[in-house]
Amino acid sequence: VIKPSEKHVFVKVINKKKISQNHT
């Protein structure tokens, strides 16, 4: 079971990866 807080962190990580790819 994924807690809301864990999901929030997961989403942040995904967004960070997307930003990193766009920045490159």
Biopython code that builds the backbone (N, CA, C, O; Angstrom):
import numpy as np
from Bio.PDB.StructureBuilder import StructureBuilder

atoms = [
    (1, "VAL", "N", (0.859, -1.206, 0.000)),
    (1, "VAL", "CA", (0.000, 0.000, 0.000)),
    (1, "VAL", "C", (0.887, 1.245, 0.000)),
    (1, "VAL", "O", (1.794, 1.376, 0.821)),
    (2, "ILE", "N", (0.613, 2.144, -0.923)),
    (2, "ILE", "CA", (1.395, 3.386, -1.013)),
    (2, "ILE", "C", (0.665, 4.494, -0.256)),
    (2, "ILE", "O", (-0.495, 4.798, -0.533)),
    (3, "LYS", "N", (1.367, 5.085, 0.699)),
    (3, "LYS", "CA", (0.755, 6.183, 1.459)),
    (3, "LYS", "C", (0.737, 7.459, 0.606)),
    (3, "LYS", "O", (1.572, 7.619, -0.285)),
    (4, "PRO", "N", (-0.192, 8.346, 0.871)),
    (4, "PRO", "CA", (-0.278, 9.611, 0.116)),
    (4, "PRO", "C", (1.054, 10.345, 0.113)),
    (4, "PRO", "O", (1.463, 10.887, -0.914)),
    (5, "SER", "N", (1.728, 10.366, 1.245)),
    (5, "SER", "CA", (3.011, 11.080, 1.333)),
    (5, "SER", "C", (4.043, 10.420, 0.425)),
    (5, "SER", "O", (4.830, 11.104, -0.229)),
    (6, "GLU", "N", (4.039, 9.090, 0.388)),
    (6, "GLU", "CA", (4.995, 8.372, -0.455)),
    (6, "GLU", "C", (4.684, 8.634, -1.930)),
    (6, "GLU", "O", (5.589, 8.802, -2.747)),
    (7, "LYS", "N", (3.398, 8.666, -2.254)),
    (7, "LYS", "CA", (3.009, 8.932, -3.638)),
    (7, "LYS", "C", (3.444, 10.344, -4.029)),
    (7, "LYS", "O", (3.900, 10.571, -5.150)),
    (8, "HIS", "N", (3.302, 11.276, -3.114)),
    (8, "HIS", "CA", (3.696, 12.656, -3.390)),
    (8, "HIS", "C", (5.190, 12.715, -3.715)),
    (8, "HIS", "O", (5.611, 13.391, -4.653)),
    (9, "VAL", "N", (5.971, 12.001, -2.927)),
    (9, "VAL", "CA", (7.428, 11.974, -3.152)),
    (9, "VAL", "C", (7.722, 11.331, -4.504)),
    (9, "VAL", "O", (8.582, 11.804, -5.247)),
    (10, "PHE", "N", (7.018, 10.272, -4.813)),
    (10, "PHE", "CA", (7.214, 9.574, -6.086)),
    (10, "PHE", "C", (6.926, 10.519, -7.259)),
    (10, "PHE", "O", (7.671, 10.562, -8.238)),
    (11, "VAL", "N", (5.844, 11.262, -7.137)),
    (11, "VAL", "CA", (5.468, 12.211, -8.199)),
    (11, "VAL", "C", (6.548, 13.284, -8.332)),
    (11, "VAL", "O", (6.900, 13.689, -9.440)),
    (12, "LYS", "N", (7.068, 13.741, -7.191)),
    (12, "LYS", "CA", (8.122, 14.765, -7.232)),
    (12, "LYS", "C", (9.350, 14.238, -7.960)),
    (12, "LYS", "O", (9.969, 14.952, -8.749)),
    (13, "VAL", "N", (9.697, 12.988, -7.690)),
    (13, "VAL", "CA", (10.867, 12.377, -8.334)),
    (13, "VAL", "C", (10.636, 12.278, -9.846)),
    (13, "VAL", "O", (11.527, 12.582, -10.640)),
    (14, "ILE", "N", (9.443, 11.855, -10.230)),
    (14, "ILE", "CA", (9.121, 11.741, -11.657)),
    (14, "ILE", "C", (9.214, 13.109, -12.323)),
    (14, "ILE", "O", (9.786, 13.240, -13.406)),
    (15, "ASN", "N", (8.657, 14.117, -11.682)),
    (15, "ASN", "CA", (8.703, 15.471, -12.250)),
    (15, "ASN", "C", (10.145, 15.943, -12.368)),
    (15, "ASN", "O", (10.514, 16.600, -13.342)),
    (16, "LYS", "N", (10.958, 15.605, -11.373)),
    (16, "LYS", "CA", (12.373, 16.004, -11.402)),
    (16, "LYS", "C", (13.071, 15.362, -12.589)),
    (16, "LYS", "O", (13.869, 16.006, -13.269)),
    (17, "LYS", "N", (12.769, 14.083, -12.842)),
    (17, "LYS", "CA", (13.380, 13.385, -13.979)),
    (17, "LYS", "C", (12.939, 14.036, -15.282)),
    (17, "LYS", "O", (13.750, 14.213, -16.191)),
    (18, "LYS", "N", (11.665, 14.394, -15.383)),
    (18, "LYS", "CA", (11.157, 15.035, -16.601)),
    (18, "LYS", "C", (11.873, 16.359, -16.818)),
    (18, "LYS", "O", (12.284, 16.672, -17.936)),
    (19, "ILE", "N", (12.020, 17.130, -15.758)),
    (19, "ILE", "CA", (12.690, 18.431, -15.850)),
    (19, "ILE", "C", (14.141, 18.234, -16.281)),
    (19, "ILE", "O", (14.665, 18.993, -17.096)),
    (20, "SER", "N", (14.777, 17.213, -15.727)),
    (20, "SER", "CA", (16.177, 16.944, -16.068)),
    (20, "SER", "C", (16.301, 16.608, -17.560)),
    (20, "SER", "O", (17.226, 17.069, -18.227)),
    (21, "GLN", "N", (15.376, 15.813, -18.072)),
    (21, "GLN", "CA", (15.415, 15.435, -19.485)),
    (21, "GLN", "C", (15.182, 16.660, -20.356)),
    (21, "GLN", "O", (15.832, 16.818, -21.389)),
    (22, "ASN", "N", (14.265, 17.524, -19.950)),
    (22, "ASN", "CA", (13.984, 18.726, -20.742)),
    (22, "ASN", "C", (15.175, 19.673, -20.706)),
    (22, "ASN", "O", (15.483, 20.338, -21.695)),
    (23, "HIS", "N", (15.830, 19.727, -19.573)),
    (23, "HIS", "CA", (16.975, 20.634, -19.412)),
    (23, "HIS", "C", (18.136, 20.190, -20.296)),
    (23, "HIS", "O", (18.872, 21.023, -20.825)),
    (24, "THR", "N", (18.298, 18.893, -20.453)),
    (24, "THR", "CA", (19.418, 18.374, -21.249)),
    (24, "THR", "C", (19.232, 18.709, -22.730)),
    (24, "THR", "O", (20.074, 18.353, -23.554)),
]
sb = StructureBuilder()
sb.init_structure("model")
sb.init_model(0)
sb.init_chain("A")
sb.init_seg("    ")
for serial, (resi, resn, name, xyz) in enumerate(atoms, 1):
    if name == "N":
        sb.init_residue(resn, " ", resi, " ")
    sb.init_atom(name, np.array(xyz, "f"), 0.0, 1.0, " ", f" {name:<3s}", serial, name[0])
structure = sb.get_structure()
